[in-house]
């Protein structure tokens, strides 16, 4: 049993307009059939994701069953690229590939329509169903009409009758169909004589026809130009435009007309054969063969007249063909016809009056002195003033007849009688001729006799050019700028010189002057100046040389110009310190912001590229640098005892773009100043004491005074001396001036407290000293410490300061003069220290230079001032100075 199902469903989404779906179940299937047929209809050009139709809803399928239904496109066809199928819901959507009906169905006819065919399988097996889907693509007005050519020509004869029709064969085409195709044509400007009509053939194609609404006249207007518009039926309609050129073709609708129908000519009896008497002119407004005119004598003209006068059939020129009898006067009437194709001849009458003359008009016989050819006299511009050109002889004159000969026309010429000869005239120049100002002159020699007869003789004078002009540069000084580091063969300029002479005399070629450097090249023909190598401003900033422009005349002339080439600077040189590194020696306690030393830096570039700014990369809290002078200063006074050596990294940056830089190291060495007195480390107090046994043998070392000095060199060399004694036995103890070792000088016989005032002084200038009290308690034991403490002095009278004169601790005992006795030793020690210092300093500088990288823009981290090597050097120097 087969049932027929029909239904429709409309789905819309977003801005979808005009979308509808036609569902057709055209197959006679039962309710259990596994085949369905759906038809959807959409418009072309819909965006991606537009709903086309829902298969499950249109087939009224239950999507809640288990297992669920799935929808699948059966085959991979070209049509599938235009749609996306939701496998779960069975909804069909447009894909990212836009549907273009004209491209999709380019080969189909308008009546066939355009459609996409799909096969959808509904699975699984228990729900299997094949759904045949047809998607009809409807046309939208997305194409405008266009003509196959940009300009359409229509040829219309000028005698075309009113309402005559002429087909415009290049009609417009529109890929759209139906109402969206071409519907009508119209003209932008019909000039009041045209209109358009449209005819449709059996295939439905529209052809525009041009219709004549008024009479045409090619002689009034030969063509009409307007725009033809093709309009389709869309909303809004789209237009296509082409130029329509209507050309009016000539027909022979005009006949020749004479400009003068009556022509009078006076002819003297002695006129020469071949003389032109008149020129008859007729015109025909037609064109081509229709305007062809021929001139003939009328049949009424006698043979005598035909023999005496000649008429040119093409030009209408009438000339004297025979000899006129001078003894009798006579009147001739000539009827001349102007003939045109298919026209009645136009008539003109020429009346010739022959006048009897005893002598005819004067005859001018020229005899050329200058070169002459074909009636043109040539004279060089180099000829001087009053150069003769031609000699004119006047003949055919009566003996008593007065002849007037004069010159008409402009130019530096004059006509004068030639010496004492009658009727001889000389034509000559009055000044120098200049070819560059004017090349040709036309002058007229006018001869008039007493009868009023005038003869004009035309003389053409052509000035010959000579090489009298040198080439001229547009500029005598040619200034050129070019950046340095240019690539080889860089174009600099094109030199231009002009020469007013003609032909080869005015041709210019270019040469470099003898002073031009070999790196420059100049094209002989074009004047293009190039440089063959790269220029370096630092090597040479300005080039100045001569260039020559030479013509090809004889003799050759030339001119010169000066070329000045300025090489512009580029930032291609980094700043450079005059030394690889700098070492400055400065005494400690140098006042703050005093100049420690000056760094000199140079930059070979110019301008901003050569401006250099200095900055401190490390230690900017201690030092400052003056960018202008390069002076290095310390913000505060420096103490050698705190730090003896500073390593400062200075960077120099120029003002170029990009900026270039370099780095140098400055070593600041502080020179010692005697600003520290010796410091006694032992004994630690003036209130301390030491037990000395009475039986101690002379020469025994009892104790020592140990002191240090923070200064270096001679400022740290220490001497010990006893300046005061409070012991009961003077001279019992001695002190070694170099080591501070106290020894027993003689046996002790008294018990009790011995106090020694020991002065510790350095060898600086001024000398500084310290004092210490050494208490020695002579006894076998210390039985009563309270008694000993009571015996110790309560105050010290001698403090730190400038050393007073030494006092003898005991009569006859003096402090030894260390400077006198050990001068040689101290000099040797100083030389040794200095040599060791220079060796260590050289080693430090070598290590630092080895670690430095050239042209380092910035240090990765700030360099510490207190380097380990520095501390080692200072420690070694202090140890050496304290030896």
Secondary structure by P-SEA (a helix, b strand, c coil): cbbbbbbbbbbbccccccbbbbbbccccccccccbbbbbbbbbccccccccccccccccccccccccbbbbbbccccccccccccccccbbbbbccccccccccccccccccccbbbbbbbbccccbbbbbbbbbbbbbcccccbbbcccbbbbbbcccccccbbbbccbbbbbccccccccccccccccccccbbbbbbccccbbbbbbbbcbbbbcccccbbbbbbbbbcccccbbbbbbbbbbbbbbcccbbbbbcccbbbbbbccccccccccbbbbbbbcccccccbbbbbbcccccaaaaaacccccccccccccccccccccbbbbbbbbbbcccccbbbbbbbbbbbbbccccbbbbbbbcccccccbbbbbcccccccccbbbbbccccccbbbbbbccccccbbbbcccccccbbbbbbccccccccccbbbbbbbbbccccbbbbbbbbbbbbbcccccccccccbbbbbbbcccccccccbbbbbbbcccccccbbbbbbcccccccccccccccbbbbcbbbbccccccccbbbbbbcccccccbbbbbbbbbbbbcccccccccccbbbbbbccccccccccbbbbbbbcccccccbbbbbbccccccccccccccbbbbccccccccccbbbbbbbbbcccccccbbbbbbbbbbbbcccccccccccccccbbbbbbcccccccccbbbbbbbcccccccbbbbbbccccccccccccccccccccccccccccccbbbbbbbbbcccccccbbbbbbbbbbccccccaaaaaaacccccccccccccccccccccccccccccccaaaaaaaaaaaaaaaaaaaaaaaaaaaaacccccccccbbbbcccaaaaaaaaaaaaaaac
